[in-house]
Amino acid sequence: MAETIRHEENAFTAVCERLPEIARINDQALMCATAAAFFEGHEDYFWTAPAASSYAHHNLYCCGERGLWIHTKMVFAAYERLVDSYLEQGLLGDSEANLGRAACLLHDVKKYGDEYVDGDHADRDHDVQAADWIRAEATLDSPVADAVERHMGPWYEGPEPETPLQQLVHLADMTASTKNATVGVYQPHERIRSLYPSIPEATF
């Protein structure tokens, strides 16, 4: 059953409560634009659908109920772990790091296209769909859409990453998309914690 928060009172606030990672974007304008883009761009299934239909490339938390939501939080946590190295090497600046945070939160908003039916496989062009939506509808700088469009790397059918920012978002997604390791999640919502009491929690 779809779980929508679009028509709830204070729905925008509810999105930020479910994804407190938004507040870790250290740029007020970008933080607000990212929250607005997610609020407008995500599909209702985002909160309930799995991230994948098999365990080939995802851990058990991501393949079950609310797995797409959990996967997005894991990608963000992996990014936060990796971004310090890119900053220290001078491969990214602080502003680019924040753009990457936005991209991580938005990268799978179109994972199953417009609608999810139980058992569906991810749309093979979900990366391009999300990027096209961001370019057309959101008020975000182009590197965000570019990183979203290239987050799959050599998999699926989209373009491969080229810049350090695109590579980092791709690596964060790959790190969170494995059955051999479980990345923690930042401030797991009570609806996640009630389903998965043992889910590891990330600290930054």
VEXFI-142233 format. One record per residue (C-alpha): x, y, z. Coordinates in steps of 0.1 Angstrom, whole numbers, plus 5000, padded with zeros to 4 digits. Example, Ala and Ser with C-alpha at 12.3 -4.5 7.8 and 13.67 -1.06 7.14 Angstrom:
<site east="5123" north="4955" up="5078"/>
<site east="5137" north="4989" up="5071"/>
This chain:
<site east="5000" north="5000" up="5000"/>
<site east="5013" north="5034" up="4991"/>
<site east="5022" north="5057" up="5020"/>
<site east="5018" north="5093" up="5011"/>
<site east="5028" north="5124" up="5031"/>
<site east="5021" north="5149" up="5004"/>
<site east="4987" north="5158" up="5016"/>
<site east="4993" north="5157" up="5053"/>
<site east="4994" north="5189" up="5073"/>
<site east="5031" north="5200" up="5076"/>
<site east="5041" north="5174" up="5050"/>
<site east="5072" north="5193" up="5041"/>
<site east="5083" north="5192" up="5077"/>
<site east="5076" north="5154" up="5077"/>
<site east="5100" north="5149" up="5048"/>
<site east="5127" north="5166" up="5068"/>
<site east="5120" north="5145" up="5099"/>
<site east="5122" north="5113" up="5078"/>
<site east="5154" north="5125" up="5062"/>
<site east="5173" north="5145" up="5088"/>
<site east="5203" north="5143" up="5065"/>
<site east="5189" north="5173" up="5047"/>
<site east="5199" north="5195" up="5076"/>
<site east="5235" north="5183" up="5072"/>
<site east="5238" north="5203" up="5039"/>
<site east="5259" north="5232" up="5051"/>
<site east="5243" north="5258" up="5029"/>
<site east="5209" north="5272" up="5038"/>
<site east="5197" north="5280" up="5003"/>
<site east="5209" north="5246" up="4990"/>
<site east="5194" north="5228" up="5020"/>
<site east="5160" north="5244" up="5014"/>
<site east="5162" north="5238" up="4976"/>
<site east="5171" north="5201" up="4982"/>
<site east="5142" north="5196" up="5006"/>
<site east="5118" north="5212" up="4982"/>
<site east="5131" north="5191" up="4953"/>
<site east="5127" north="5159" up="4973"/>
<site east="5092" north="5169" up="4985"/>
<site east="5080" north="5176" up="4950"/>
<site east="5100" north="5150" up="4931"/>
<site east="5097" north="5118" up="4952"/>
<site east="5071" north="5092" up="4944"/>
<site east="5047" north="5079" up="4972"/>
<site east="5064" north="5045" up="4971"/>
<site east="5097" north="5059" up="4982"/>
<site east="5088" north="5054" up="5019"/>
<site east="5076" north="5018" up="5016"/>
<site east="5091" north="5000" up="4986"/>
<site east="5123" north="4980" up="4987"/>
<site east="5155" north="4993" up="4971"/>
<site east="5158" north="4961" up="4951"/>
<site east="5139" north="4929" up="4944"/>
<site east="5168" north="4906" up="4952"/>
<site east="5198" north="4904" up="4975"/>
<site east="5223" north="4903" up="4947"/>
<site east="5235" north="4938" up="4953"/>
<site east="5217" north="4950" up="4985"/>
<site east="5217" north="4939" up="5022"/>
<site east="5186" north="4926" up="5039"/>
<site east="5175" north="4960" up="5052"/>
<site east="5174" north="4974" up="5017"/>
<site east="5155" north="4945" up="5002"/>
<site east="5126" north="4946" up="5026"/>
<site east="5099" north="4970" up="5034"/>
<site east="5111" north="5006" up="5035"/>
<site east="5143" north="4995" up="5018"/>
<site east="5145" north="5023" up="4993"/>
<site east="5143" north="5049" up="5022"/>
<site east="5169" north="5030" up="5041"/>
<site east="5192" north="5026" up="5011"/>
<site east="5191" north="5064" up="5005"/>
<site east="5201" north="5070" up="5041"/>
<site east="5229" north="5044" up="5038"/>
<site east="5241" north="5061" up="5006"/>
<site east="5242" north="5095" up="5024"/>
<site east="5261" north="5079" up="5054"/>
<site east="5286" north="5063" up="5030"/>
<site east="5291" north="5096" up="5013"/>
<site east="5298" north="5114" up="5046"/>
<site east="5324" north="5088" up="5054"/>
<site east="5342" north="5092" up="5020"/>
<site east="5339" north="5129" up="5014"/>
<site east="5365" north="5139" up="5040"/>
<site east="5391" north="5121" up="5020"/>
<site east="5381" north="5140" up="4989"/>
<site east="5382" north="5173" up="5007"/>
<site east="5416" north="5165" up="5022"/>
<site east="5430" north="5156" up="4988"/>
<site east="5417" north="5188" up="4973"/>
<site east="5395" north="5169" up="4949"/>
<site east="5364" north="5187" up="4962"/>
<site east="5357" north="5220" up="4979"/>
<site east="5331" north="5226" up="5006"/>
<site east="5304" north="5238" up="4982"/>
<site east="5309" north="5208" up="4959"/>
<site east="5306" north="5185" up="4989"/>
<site east="5272" north="5200" up="4997"/>
<site east="5261" north="5195" up="4962"/>
<site east="5270" north="5158" up="4965"/>
<site east="5249" north="5156" up="4997"/>
<site east="5219" north="5168" up="4977"/>
<site east="5226" north="5144" up="4949"/>
<site east="5227" north="5114" up="4974"/>
<site east="5193" north="5123" up="4988"/>
<site east="5177" north="5127" up="4954"/>
<site east="5195" north="5099" up="4934"/>
<site east="5167" north="5073" up="4936"/>
<site east="5135" north="5094" up="4938"/>
<site east="5124" north="5078" up="4905"/>
<site east="5137" north="5043" up="4912"/>
<site east="5106" north="5026" up="4898"/>
<site east="5094" north="5054" up="4876"/>
<site east="5060" north="5069" up="4884"/>
<site east="5046" north="5039" up="4903"/>
<site east="5057" north="5008" up="4922"/>
<site east="5039" north="4975" up="4921"/>
<site east="5050" north="4947" up="4944"/>
<site east="5078" north="4927" up="4927"/>
<site east="5087" north="4954" up="4902"/>
<site east="5123" north="4958" up="4891"/>
<site east="5140" north="4992" up="4891"/>
<site east="5136" north="5012" up="4860"/>
<site east="5168" north="5009" up="4840"/>
<site east="5169" north="5046" up="4834"/>
<site east="5158" north="5058" up="4868"/>
<site east="5191" north="5077" up="4871"/>
<site east="5182" north="5097" up="4839"/>
<site east="5146" north="5101" up="4849"/>
<site east="5156" north="5116" up="4882"/>
<site east="5182" north="5139" up="4866"/>
<site east="5157" north="5151" up="4840"/>
<site east="5131" north="5159" up="4866"/>
<site east="5157" north="5179" up="4887"/>
<site east="5167" north="5199" up="4856"/>
<site east="5132" north="5206" up="4846"/>
<site east="5115" north="5212" up="4879"/>
<site east="5140" north="5219" up="4907"/>
<site east="5161" north="5250" up="4915"/>
<site east="5194" north="5232" up="4920"/>
<site east="5227" north="5237" up="4904"/>
<site east="5235" north="5215" up="4874"/>
<site east="5262" north="5194" up="4892"/>
<site east="5234" north="5179" up="4914"/>
<site east="5215" north="5166" up="4884"/>
<site east="5247" north="5155" up="4867"/>
<site east="5258" north="5135" up="4897"/>
<site east="5223" north="5119" up="4900"/>
<site east="5224" north="5110" up="4863"/>
<site east="5257" north="5093" up="4866"/>
<site east="5253" north="5076" up="4900"/>
<site east="5250" north="5041" up="4885"/>
<site east="5284" north="5042" up="4869"/>
<site east="5289" north="5014" up="4844"/>
<site east="5257" north="4997" up="4854"/>
<site east="5223" north="5001" up="4838"/>
<site east="5221" north="5025" up="4808"/>
<site east="5230" north="5060" up="4820"/>
<site east="5263" north="5079" up="4814"/>
<site east="5293" north="5071" up="4836"/>
<site east="5308" north="5095" up="4861"/>
<site east="5335" north="5118" up="4850"/>
<site east="5342" north="5144" up="4877"/>
<site east="5354" north="5137" up="4913"/>
<site east="5319" north="5147" up="4926"/>
<site east="5302" north="5123" up="4902"/>
<site east="5327" north="5096" up="4911"/>
<site east="5321" north="5101" up="4948"/>
<site east="5283" north="5099" up="4946"/>
<site east="5287" north="5067" up="4925"/>
<site east="5311" north="5052" up="4950"/>
<site east="5287" north="5060" up="4979"/>
<site east="5259" north="5043" up="4961"/>
<site east="5281" north="5013" up="4953"/>
<site east="5292" north="5011" up="4990"/>
<site east="5256" north="5011" up="5002"/>
<site east="5246" north="4986" up="4974"/>
<site east="5262" north="4954" up="4987"/>
<site east="5251" north="4924" up="5005"/>
<site east="5286" north="4920" up="5021"/>
<site east="5284" north="4951" up="5042"/>
<site east="5259" north="4972" up="5060"/>
<site east="5263" north="5009" up="5063"/>
<site east="5247" north="5026" up="5093"/>
<site east="5218" north="5050" up="5089"/>
<site east="5217" north="5085" up="5104"/>
<site east="5190" north="5090" up="5130"/>
<site east="5167" north="5062" up="5119"/>
<site east="5130" north="5072" up="5120"/>
<site east="5108" north="5053" up="5144"/>
<site east="5091" north="5036" up="5114"/>
<site east="5125" north="5022" up="5104"/>
<site east="5136" north="5013" up="5139"/>
<site east="5103" north="4995" up="5147"/>
<site east="5108" north="4972" up="5116"/>
<site east="5145" north="4967" up="5121"/>
<site east="5154" north="4971" up="5158"/>
<site east="5190" north="4960" up="5151"/>
<site east="5197" north="4983" up="5122"/>
<site east="5231" north="5000" up="5128"/>
<site east="5231" north="5038" up="5134"/>
<site east="5256" north="5061" up="5117"/>
<site east="5272" north="5089" up="5136"/>
<site east="5290" north="5118" up="5120"/>
